[in-house]
Amino acid sequence: MLASPGDVAFSLAGMPVYYYGLILAAAAFTGFYTAYKLYAKFFNPQKAEKILDMAPVLILAGIAGARLYYCAVNYSYYSVHPLEILNIRQGGLSIHGMILGGIIALYFCVKYYKIDFLRTLDVMACGTALAQAIGRWGNFFNSEAFGLPTNLPWKLYIPVSQRPQEFIGYEYFHPTFLYESLLDILIFFVLIVFLKRFSSNKGLVFGIYLILYSFARIGVEYLRVDSVLNIFGVPVAQWVSVLLIIFAFFYLGAIVYRDNHS
């Protein structure tokens, strides 16, 4: 059985330090350091440090994108409580928004630092998958992003205050944060294999990442009970994942065409 010890790791000068923030920091560091090492190994070791130089901008853009996306799909709440948009200590970040915000910022950063956009996307995709695997544990400490009730041996205890009203009488739920974390680790290793074998096909690994993560998210989303916005009864995260899969197939088709006609 899993059970969160609470969301506060410790206090510093009387101020609480949250597990969520510490885990996000660890995830960001791991993701960027991984991308840096991969860029140095497979592409250009002289320019690899540019990955670390652009990290602060990409982190801020990713957080902004993740928060704005989350608030957009929770518009009914944040339109009434606009000041809460700035409160990310208790969670409320969307990976889809993070990806979009990060890619937009990355496009401008690579122009400034004069490194290859698609190759940077490939190594960042690997780093992102690993960062997601770590970051999902922030949901564990916040007792969020859990699934339907279950009595499986790896069940997750959720405090009454965090349970949806329709499941108030249940104590144990699927730890969907854990499922997605494990899937992200698997995706990371698959991406590394593709990067090793197809490093010359720049942009390919990023497309593979979009497809693999989107399928993983669709599967996990079937169990989750905290979807804040459904369209025709389907969580918006699944709709976005389907759109990303469609886009990724067209994107990969363009990559293959380019490489066969270059």
Backbone bond lengths (Angstrom), bond angles and torsions (degrees), N, CA, C in turn:
res aa  C-N    CA-C-N  psi(-1)  N-CA   C-N-CA  omega(-1)  CA-C   N-CA-C  phi
1 M - - - 1.466 - - 1.525 110.17 -
2 L 1.311 116.22 140.99 1.459 122.58 177.16 1.527 109.26 -108.07
3 A 1.325 115.58 145.24 1.466 120.42 177.05 1.513 108.84 -155.02
4 S 1.318 116.62 129.44 1.462 121.04 -179.92 1.521 110.70 -68.59
5 P 1.348 117.78 137.79 1.467 119.87 174.78 1.524 112.62 -77.72
6 G 1.333 117.11 -3.14 1.454 121.96 -176.29 1.511 109.84 121.85
7 D 1.317 116.43 168.94 1.461 119.63 -174.34 1.523 114.14 -92.74
8 V 1.333 118.29 -10.86 1.466 121.50 -178.73 1.523 109.88 -99.04
9 A 1.345 115.81 122.64 1.469 120.65 179.86 1.523 111.22 -78.42
10 F 1.341 116.56 -47.14 1.460 122.10 179.20 1.525 108.08 -168.00
11 S 1.312 115.46 174.19 1.459 120.55 177.79 1.518 109.26 -110.95
12 L 1.319 115.59 143.24 1.455 121.75 179.19 1.526 107.94 -130.73
13 A 1.321 116.24 115.57 1.468 121.88 -176.82 1.530 111.00 54.15
14 G 1.333 114.41 38.46 1.455 119.73 178.15 1.511 115.18 81.63
15 M 1.345 117.10 -0.95 1.461 121.32 -179.68 1.526 109.77 -105.62
16 P 1.337 117.43 135.10 1.466 119.51 -179.99 1.530 111.78 -71.54
17 V 1.312 115.39 138.77 1.461 122.13 173.84 1.530 106.66 -110.06
18 Y 1.330 115.96 120.65 1.456 120.68 -171.28 1.526 112.13 -91.45
19 Y 1.328 114.82 143.08 1.460 120.58 174.97 1.530 110.66 -55.62
20 Y 1.326 116.14 -39.26 1.459 121.15 -176.06 1.529 110.76 -56.32
21 G 1.321 116.37 -46.99 1.450 120.30 -179.77 1.521 111.95 -66.97
22 L 1.335 117.21 -41.33 1.463 120.64 179.51 1.527 110.91 -63.32
23 I 1.307 116.12 -41.28 1.466 119.75 -179.00 1.517 111.07 -69.45
24 L 1.333 117.39 -39.65 1.462 119.50 176.28 1.524 111.09 -61.95
25 A 1.330 116.53 -39.23 1.470 120.01 178.24 1.523 110.39 -64.06
26 A 1.337 116.74 -43.89 1.465 120.76 178.67 1.529 110.77 -64.28
27 A 1.321 116.60 -39.07 1.463 120.71 179.51 1.521 110.95 -65.11
28 A 1.332 116.55 -44.65 1.464 120.46 -179.85 1.522 111.01 -62.96
29 F 1.339 116.62 -46.06 1.465 120.22 179.80 1.525 110.46 -59.98
30 T 1.325 117.02 -46.90 1.458 121.22 -178.93 1.528 111.48 -62.50
31 G 1.328 116.24 -43.68 1.455 120.59 -178.84 1.520 112.71 -62.33
32 F 1.321 116.28 -47.40 1.469 119.51 -178.00 1.530 111.72 -71.54
33 Y 1.320 116.71 -37.83 1.466 118.72 179.19 1.535 110.00 -66.05
34 T 1.322 116.50 -38.65 1.464 120.26 176.97 1.522 110.92 -63.02
35 A 1.334 116.27 -45.60 1.461 120.25 178.97 1.523 110.84 -61.22
36 Y 1.325 116.42 -41.13 1.467 121.72 178.00 1.531 111.62 -59.88
37 K 1.327 116.72 -47.74 1.460 120.58 -179.41 1.527 111.48 -65.15
38 L 1.305 117.42 -38.84 1.466 120.78 -179.99 1.525 111.41 -68.99
39 Y 1.326 116.80 -39.17 1.466 119.73 178.43 1.532 109.95 -64.45
40 A 1.329 115.90 -40.14 1.464 120.37 179.21 1.523 111.05 -66.22
41 K 1.319 117.16 -37.32 1.462 120.90 -176.29 1.518 112.76 -76.97
42 F 1.338 117.63 -42.41 1.461 120.34 -171.12 1.524 114.40 -101.52
43 F 1.327 118.19 -18.43 1.450 119.27 -173.18 1.530 112.48 -124.94
44 N 1.314 118.14 -84.86 1.465 119.86 -172.96 1.526 110.22 -139.31
45 P 1.339 117.34 100.56 1.472 119.25 -178.41 1.519 113.69 -62.63
46 Q 1.340 117.35 -26.01 1.460 120.37 179.85 1.525 112.33 -70.22
47 K 1.330 116.28 -28.51 1.459 119.88 -177.71 1.533 113.61 -105.07
48 A 1.319 116.42 1.40 1.464 119.88 -175.47 1.522 112.62 -61.05
49 E 1.335 116.63 -33.65 1.466 119.40 -178.28 1.527 112.47 -64.32
50 K 1.324 116.66 -17.19 1.464 119.44 176.54 1.534 110.83 -61.88
51 I 1.344 115.93 -28.59 1.468 120.05 176.87 1.526 109.99 -60.05
52 L 1.328 116.08 -43.41 1.464 120.39 179.81 1.527 111.25 -72.75
53 D 1.336 116.62 -33.94 1.464 119.91 179.38 1.528 111.71 -63.08
54 M 1.327 116.23 -37.32 1.471 119.42 -177.29 1.528 112.58 -87.31
55 A 1.328 117.37 -4.92 1.463 121.01 -175.87 1.526 114.03 -55.14
56 P 1.360 120.35 -47.26 1.472 118.77 -178.51 1.525 113.56 -57.93
57 V 1.345 116.64 -41.15 1.464 120.20 179.88 1.524 110.38 -66.23
58 L 1.337 116.22 -43.77 1.465 119.97 -178.72 1.527 111.51 -66.65
59 I 1.326 116.92 -36.43 1.464 119.98 178.13 1.526 110.59 -63.74
60 L 1.326 116.52 -46.77 1.473 120.10 179.71 1.522 110.83 -63.69
61 A 1.338 116.94 -42.56 1.466 120.49 179.60 1.519 110.90 -65.67
62 G 1.343 116.32 -39.26 1.460 119.82 179.03 1.512 112.35 -65.51
63 I 1.340 116.74 -43.53 1.465 120.76 178.71 1.529 110.64 -64.18
64 A 1.345 115.69 -43.12 1.464 119.64 179.54 1.521 110.74 -62.34
65 G 1.330 116.54 -45.28 1.459 120.29 179.25 1.515 111.67 -64.10
66 A 1.341 115.86 -42.20 1.460 120.46 -179.44 1.523 111.49 -63.80
67 R 1.338 116.22 -40.39 1.467 120.22 -177.94 1.527 111.60 -73.52
68 L 1.321 116.60 -43.36 1.464 119.98 -179.33 1.527 111.21 -64.38
69 Y 1.318 116.17 -39.88 1.470 119.85 177.43 1.527 110.10 -62.68
70 Y 1.333 116.37 -47.05 1.459 120.70 -179.82 1.524 111.10 -60.01
71 C 1.314 115.95 -43.63 1.467 120.01 -179.65 1.528 111.32 -68.23
72 A 1.324 116.57 -32.69 1.466 120.27 179.50 1.524 111.18 -65.26
73 V 1.356 116.25 -42.18 1.465 118.54 179.99 1.525 111.19 -79.05
74 N 1.350 117.14 -9.99 1.472 122.29 173.01 1.527 109.77 -111.88
75 Y 1.324 115.84 37.66 1.463 120.98 -171.79 1.528 112.35 -58.51
76 S 1.320 117.26 -36.93 1.466 119.88 -176.77 1.530 111.42 -61.02
77 Y 1.343 116.75 -32.45 1.468 119.69 179.43 1.524 111.12 -83.46
78 Y 1.339 116.87 -48.88 1.461 119.82 -172.77 1.523 113.28 -76.12
79 S 1.329 117.62 -17.51 1.454 119.11 173.69 1.524 111.05 -70.67
80 V 1.325 116.27 -25.18 1.462 121.89 177.51 1.528 110.99 -91.45
81 H 1.330 116.42 -28.83 1.473 121.52 -179.06 1.530 109.56 -123.55
82 P 1.313 118.27 66.49 1.477 120.43 -173.87 1.529 114.34 -62.59
83 L 1.330 117.99 -30.24 1.464 119.85 -179.67 1.532 111.72 -67.19
84 E 1.327 116.43 -22.35 1.459 120.43 179.33 1.520 112.16 -69.97
85 I 1.321 117.55 -14.24 1.471 120.98 178.08 1.521 109.81 -58.46
86 L 1.331 116.86 -33.02 1.468 121.63 -176.98 1.523 112.98 -81.70
87 N 1.312 117.73 -9.93 1.464 121.31 -176.19 1.525 110.18 -92.93
88 I 1.325 116.73 95.07 1.463 120.36 -179.71 1.525 111.61 -106.93
89 R 1.319 117.21 6.82 1.467 119.84 -176.86 1.524 111.84 -65.00
90 Q 1.328 116.89 -29.42 1.454 120.89 -177.16 1.528 112.41 -98.06
91 G 1.330 117.38 15.01 1.461 120.10 -179.32 1.522 111.02 101.78
92 G 1.328 115.31 -166.30 1.453 120.14 -179.72 1.509 113.18 96.52
93 L 1.333 116.28 46.36 1.455 122.32 176.23 1.524 108.30 -124.61
94 S 1.318 116.55 137.79 1.457 121.41 -177.83 1.514 110.56 -108.33
95 I 1.337 116.16 130.89 1.461 120.10 -179.58 1.527 111.16 -64.31
96 H 1.333 118.12 -33.93 1.463 119.61 179.54 1.529 110.77 -64.97
97 G 1.319 116.45 -40.63 1.454 119.70 176.98 1.515 112.06 -67.80
98 M 1.337 115.83 -36.13 1.463 120.17 177.13 1.516 111.32 -62.61
99 I 1.325 116.70 -43.82 1.463 120.58 179.84 1.522 110.45 -61.47
100 L 1.328 116.18 -46.73 1.464 119.90 -178.43 1.524 111.17 -63.87
101 G 1.328 116.99 -48.60 1.462 120.12 179.74 1.517 111.99 -62.41
102 G 1.330 116.44 -39.26 1.454 120.71 179.62 1.516 112.99 -66.17
103 I 1.336 116.61 -41.21 1.466 120.26 -179.16 1.526 111.04 -66.58
104 I 1.323 116.72 -41.82 1.466 119.88 179.11 1.531 110.30 -61.39
105 A 1.342 116.09 -46.31 1.465 119.65 179.19 1.524 110.96 -65.86
106 L 1.333 116.83 -37.82 1.465 121.02 -179.10 1.522 111.06 -62.24
107 Y 1.313 116.18 -39.81 1.467 120.20 -179.13 1.533 110.97 -56.80
108 F 1.317 115.82 -44.04 1.468 119.17 -179.32 1.532 111.61 -76.34
109 C 1.331 116.88 -33.03 1.466 119.88 -179.91 1.525 111.86 -65.87
110 V 1.330 117.38 -43.00 1.469 119.22 -178.37 1.529 110.79 -67.18
111 K 1.329 116.57 -29.23 1.466 119.14 175.10 1.520 110.05 -64.37
112 Y 1.323 115.53 -41.91 1.455 120.46 -178.37 1.530 111.35 -70.06
113 Y 1.332 116.15 -43.84 1.460 120.22 -176.34 1.531 113.46 -88.29
114 K 1.331 116.28 -4.56 1.465 121.56 175.62 1.528 112.93 58.54
115 I 1.332 115.50 51.60 1.456 120.87 171.79 1.519 108.79 -124.50
116 D 1.321 116.18 163.03 1.461 121.52 -172.88 1.527 111.72 -70.33
117 F 1.340 116.15 127.54 1.464 121.36 -176.63 1.530 112.24 -65.75
118 L 1.327 117.96 -50.11 1.458 120.89 -174.83 1.527 112.08 -69.11
119 R 1.326 117.06 -38.41 1.459 118.89 176.88 1.522 110.87 -66.17
120 T 1.320 116.31 -36.38 1.461 119.62 176.69 1.526 110.35 -67.20
121 L 1.326 116.68 -38.61 1.467 120.01 175.72 1.524 111.10 -59.21
122 D 1.330 116.84 -40.11 1.462 120.48 -178.38 1.518 111.85 -62.80
123 V 1.328 116.93 -49.14 1.470 118.71 -178.49 1.525 111.16 -71.81
124 M 1.335 117.13 -31.89 1.458 119.87 177.09 1.525 111.14 -68.46
125 A 1.330 117.28 -31.70 1.461 120.70 176.48 1.528 110.10 -62.68
126 C 1.328 116.27 -42.92 1.470 120.46 177.29 1.527 110.33 -63.11
127 G 1.327 115.80 -47.76 1.458 119.84 179.57 1.513 112.50 -62.61
128 T 1.331 116.07 -37.57 1.469 120.29 -179.80 1.516 111.62 -65.48
129 A 1.327 117.37 -42.08 1.465 120.32 179.12 1.522 110.83 -59.84
130 L 1.329 116.52 -42.81 1.458 119.73 179.17 1.529 111.14 -69.26
131 A 1.329 116.74 -39.41 1.464 120.70 177.86 1.532 110.93 -63.43
132 Q 1.327 117.11 -39.05 1.456 120.39 177.75 1.518 111.38 -62.56
133 A 1.335 116.29 -40.27 1.458 120.38 179.90 1.525 110.62 -59.47
134 I 1.314 116.05 -39.41 1.469 120.54 177.92 1.523 110.88 -75.51
135 G 1.317 116.49 -46.26 1.458 121.63 -175.33 1.511 114.34 -60.05
136 R 1.332 117.11 -31.28 1.463 120.02 -179.82 1.522 112.94 -59.84
137 W 1.338 116.43 -23.35 1.468 118.43 179.41 1.519 112.27 -70.47
138 G 1.316 116.98 -16.08 1.454 119.24 171.79 1.518 111.00 -62.76
139 N 1.339 116.20 -34.00 1.468 120.83 176.71 1.526 111.45 -64.82
140 F 1.340 115.84 -33.84 1.461 119.96 178.22 1.524 110.85 -61.22
141 F 1.324 116.93 -49.37 1.464 119.93 -177.51 1.529 111.87 -68.55
142 N 1.330 116.77 -26.70 1.468 120.66 177.48 1.525 112.72 -87.12
143 S 1.329 116.68 -2.87 1.478 121.58 -176.71 1.524 110.80 53.80
144 E 1.334 115.42 53.63 1.467 121.34 -179.37 1.522 109.36 -137.72
145 A 1.321 116.09 175.15 1.470 122.33 179.52 1.530 110.83 55.64
146 F 1.329 116.20 44.84 1.456 120.58 177.84 1.529 109.76 -105.68
147 G 1.328 115.52 173.06 1.458 120.08 -173.76 1.519 113.27 -110.39
148 L 1.307 114.58 -158.01 1.459 121.75 -178.44 1.529 111.00 -67.11
149 P 1.334 116.75 161.36 1.468 119.68 177.32 1.527 111.83 -59.37
150 T 1.329 116.24 144.82 1.463 121.42 179.12 1.524 109.50 -156.34
151 N 1.331 115.54 160.84 1.458 121.55 173.67 1.522 111.30 -121.52
152 L 1.325 116.31 22.32 1.453 120.62 177.24 1.535 110.14 -63.66
153 P 1.335 118.09 155.75 1.474 120.26 -177.48 1.526 113.65 -56.65
154 W 1.336 117.73 -28.65 1.475 120.27 -179.55 1.535 112.23 -96.99
155 K 1.329 116.11 25.73 1.459 121.82 -179.22 1.524 110.97 -59.71
156 L 1.307 114.82 155.89 1.470 122.20 -177.33 1.526 109.67 -115.00
157 Y 1.338 116.06 124.20 1.461 119.82 175.84 1.524 109.92 -78.63
158 I 1.332 115.69 131.50 1.466 121.95 179.14 1.528 108.63 -120.09
159 P 1.338 117.86 124.76 1.474 120.33 178.40 1.527 111.36 -59.21
160 V 1.300 115.76 153.69 1.469 120.97 -178.27 1.524 111.35 -55.13
161 S 1.327 116.68 -39.85 1.464 120.53 -176.57 1.525 113.09 -64.16
162 Q 1.332 117.63 -19.50 1.457 121.63 -177.37 1.527 113.15 -102.17
163 R 1.315 117.21 -4.69 1.463 120.20 -176.57 1.526 111.50 -82.70
164 P 1.341 116.69 140.14 1.469 119.06 171.93 1.533 109.81 -61.70
165 Q 1.306 116.78 150.75 1.452 120.79 -175.46 1.517 112.78 -57.31
166 E 1.333 116.95 -37.44 1.465 119.90 -177.00 1.532 112.51 -72.06
167 F 1.336 116.98 -13.47 1.466 120.71 179.58 1.528 111.11 -119.73
168 I 1.318 116.79 25.45 1.460 121.39 -174.02 1.527 111.72 -62.73
169 G 1.326 117.30 -26.70 1.458 121.17 -177.73 1.510 114.39 -85.85
170 Y 1.315 117.02 -3.08 1.464 121.18 179.76 1.533 109.96 -100.41
171 E 1.333 115.02 146.20 1.464 119.82 179.86 1.527 113.01 -103.80
172 Y 1.340 117.25 -32.46 1.453 121.16 -170.11 1.534 111.35 -118.79
173 F 1.326 114.74 140.24 1.453 120.99 -173.29 1.539 110.50 -138.29
174 H 1.320 115.24 162.27 1.461 120.02 174.56 1.533 109.93 -63.06
175 P 1.332 118.51 130.27 1.472 120.89 176.28 1.531 110.29 -81.40
176 T 1.302 116.69 73.59 1.471 119.78 -175.16 1.526 112.13 -64.76
177 F 1.330 116.97 -23.78 1.469 118.83 174.03 1.526 109.19 -60.67
178 L 1.344 117.10 -38.62 1.461 122.07 -179.34 1.526 110.79 -69.99
179 Y 1.334 116.41 -41.28 1.461 119.65 178.80 1.522 110.28 -58.99
180 E 1.331 115.36 -46.07 1.465 118.31 -178.44 1.525 110.87 -68.79
181 S 1.323 117.66 -35.76 1.457 120.61 178.12 1.529 110.73 -61.53
182 L 1.320 117.09 -44.98 1.461 120.83 179.08 1.523 111.43 -65.85
183 L 1.318 116.87 -39.40 1.468 120.27 177.37 1.527 110.80 -64.85
184 D 1.324 116.93 -37.40 1.470 120.42 178.31 1.530 111.29 -64.32
185 I 1.332 116.79 -38.12 1.468 119.72 176.91 1.523 110.00 -63.98
186 L 1.332 116.27 -43.27 1.467 120.34 177.78 1.526 110.42 -61.04
187 I 1.326 116.47 -44.15 1.471 120.93 179.21 1.525 109.78 -60.86
188 F 1.316 117.45 -41.40 1.465 120.88 178.81 1.520 111.41 -55.80
189 F 1.327 117.26 -48.23 1.463 120.29 -178.12 1.532 111.75 -67.91
190 V 1.316 117.05 -35.43 1.469 119.80 175.78 1.524 110.26 -63.71
191 L 1.329 116.59 -42.95 1.461 120.65 179.42 1.526 111.44 -63.39
192 I 1.318 117.58 -37.79 1.464 120.79 178.26 1.527 110.17 -62.49
193 V 1.325 116.46 -40.62 1.465 120.08 177.51 1.522 110.57 -61.53
194 F 1.325 116.75 -44.96 1.469 120.32 178.42 1.521 111.26 -64.59
195 L 1.333 116.99 -39.05 1.459 120.12 -179.59 1.525 110.48 -64.60
196 K 1.328 116.94 -40.01 1.462 120.63 179.17 1.530 111.47 -64.99
197 R 1.314 116.33 -40.28 1.467 120.08 -173.93 1.520 113.22 -86.72
198 F 1.332 116.43 -27.50 1.465 119.37 -173.54 1.525 112.13 -129.35
199 S 1.316 117.32 36.70 1.459 120.22 -178.52 1.529 111.97 -63.02
200 S 1.334 116.86 -24.79 1.467 119.77 179.27 1.524 112.28 -76.17
201 N 1.322 116.79 -18.71 1.467 121.46 178.87 1.525 109.14 -90.38
202 K 1.310 116.07 73.47 1.464 119.93 -171.66 1.526 111.52 -61.86
203 G 1.314 114.50 135.31 1.459 121.91 -178.39 1.512 113.50 97.44
204 L 1.330 117.37 -15.68 1.466 121.06 -176.03 1.523 112.02 -65.57
205 V 1.318 116.50 -45.79 1.467 120.46 -175.45 1.525 111.15 -62.40
206 F 1.316 117.24 -36.85 1.468 120.09 178.30 1.523 110.92 -61.73
207 G 1.326 117.10 -42.79 1.462 120.03 178.24 1.516 112.06 -63.56
208 I 1.341 116.48 -39.95 1.467 120.36 177.02 1.520 110.46 -62.60
209 Y 1.319 115.91 -40.37 1.468 119.79 178.20 1.529 111.10 -59.71
210 L 1.323 117.19 -47.38 1.465 120.06 -179.26 1.523 111.41 -57.32
211 I 1.332 116.72 -42.19 1.462 120.38 -178.70 1.523 111.33 -69.00
212 L 1.328 116.92 -49.14 1.462 120.19 -176.52 1.528 111.46 -64.56
213 Y 1.338 116.83 -45.94 1.455 117.79 -178.85 1.527 111.31 -66.40
214 S 1.323 116.95 -38.34 1.464 119.70 -178.44 1.524 111.05 -64.34
215 F 1.336 117.88 -41.40 1.460 120.06 176.59 1.531 110.68 -64.78
216 A 1.339 116.74 -40.50 1.461 119.86 177.96 1.522 110.78 -61.92
217 R 1.318 116.49 -42.47 1.469 120.23 -178.35 1.525 111.29 -67.37
218 I 1.324 116.71 -38.86 1.468 119.93 177.81 1.522 110.13 -59.76
219 G 1.348 115.98 -44.48 1.454 119.77 -179.17 1.511 112.82 -65.17
220 V 1.323 117.03 -46.62 1.472 121.25 -178.78 1.525 110.69 -65.41
221 E 1.330 115.81 -35.93 1.469 120.29 -176.11 1.523 112.32 -63.62
222 Y 1.338 117.68 -24.90 1.454 120.37 177.97 1.522 112.39 -63.32
223 L 1.328 116.83 -26.29 1.458 120.83 -178.59 1.527 112.99 -93.48
224 R 1.332 117.22 -24.00 1.456 119.86 -173.99 1.527 112.12 -69.73
225 V 1.331 114.53 147.65 1.468 120.00 -177.72 1.526 112.12 -114.82
226 D 1.332 116.92 7.93 1.459 119.59 -173.90 1.514 113.58 -111.16
227 S 1.333 116.90 21.76 1.460 119.10 178.33 1.520 109.58 -62.60
228 V 1.324 116.11 126.98 1.460 120.26 -174.55 1.514 112.11 -92.47
229 L 1.335 116.90 -16.25 1.458 119.77 -178.79 1.519 109.17 -146.17
230 N 1.331 115.04 121.46 1.456 121.13 176.34 1.521 109.54 -113.90
231 I 1.313 115.87 140.89 1.462 122.02 175.76 1.511 107.50 -118.17
232 F 1.338 116.65 115.48 1.462 122.47 -173.68 1.525 111.11 55.20
233 G 1.326 116.26 38.05 1.452 121.51 177.29 1.513 115.07 80.38
234 V 1.318 117.68 3.23 1.477 122.06 -178.40 1.521 108.79 -113.00
235 P 1.345 118.27 130.26 1.469 120.46 179.81 1.520 111.88 -56.30
236 V 1.313 116.25 141.61 1.460 120.65 -178.04 1.526 111.20 -60.58
237 A 1.339 117.44 -30.46 1.468 120.10 178.55 1.521 111.43 -61.84
238 Q 1.331 116.69 -34.30 1.462 119.61 178.04 1.523 111.09 -72.68
239 W 1.326 117.57 -39.25 1.462 120.57 176.07 1.524 110.64 -60.39
240 V 1.318 115.92 -46.59 1.463 119.77 180.00 1.522 110.59 -63.38
241 S 1.321 117.07 -39.40 1.462 120.91 179.08 1.523 111.33 -63.45
242 V 1.321 116.82 -40.48 1.474 120.25 177.71 1.527 110.34 -63.45
243 L 1.326 116.73 -43.18 1.467 120.59 177.86 1.519 111.24 -62.08
244 L 1.328 117.11 -39.12 1.459 120.70 178.81 1.526 111.16 -66.59
245 I 1.319 116.93 -37.29 1.471 119.94 177.59 1.521 110.34 -64.14
246 I 1.327 116.96 -44.80 1.470 120.93 178.75 1.528 109.84 -61.22
247 F 1.327 115.60 -47.85 1.464 119.51 178.33 1.526 110.95 -58.83
248 A 1.345 116.98 -43.78 1.464 121.01 -176.11 1.522 111.73 -63.57
249 F 1.319 117.49 -36.83 1.465 119.36 179.32 1.534 110.63 -66.85
250 F 1.319 116.62 -41.70 1.477 119.03 176.09 1.531 109.99 -65.38
251 Y 1.317 115.71 -41.24 1.467 121.15 179.33 1.528 111.00 -60.84
252 L 1.338 116.91 -46.35 1.458 120.46 179.53 1.520 111.70 -66.18
253 G 1.337 115.45 -34.90 1.464 118.95 175.01 1.515 111.40 -60.17
254 A 1.330 115.97 -40.57 1.465 120.15 178.28 1.526 110.97 -67.01
255 I 1.344 116.91 -36.88 1.460 120.99 178.08 1.526 110.59 -63.95
256 V 1.321 116.38 -46.86 1.469 120.80 -179.88 1.531 110.47 -63.34
257 Y 1.322 116.59 -44.32 1.482 120.00 177.84 1.518 110.99 -59.21
258 R 1.339 116.34 -44.94 1.469 120.14 179.48 1.517 111.89 -59.17
259 D 1.334 115.47 -45.61 1.464 119.62 -175.85 1.530 112.66 -71.32
260 N 1.329 116.57 -27.56 1.462 120.23 178.69 1.518 113.70 -83.58
261 H 1.331 115.22 -12.63 1.467 118.18 -177.70 1.534 112.08 -122.91
262 S 1.331 116.13 16.43 1.462 119.17 179.75 1.525 111.18 -93.19
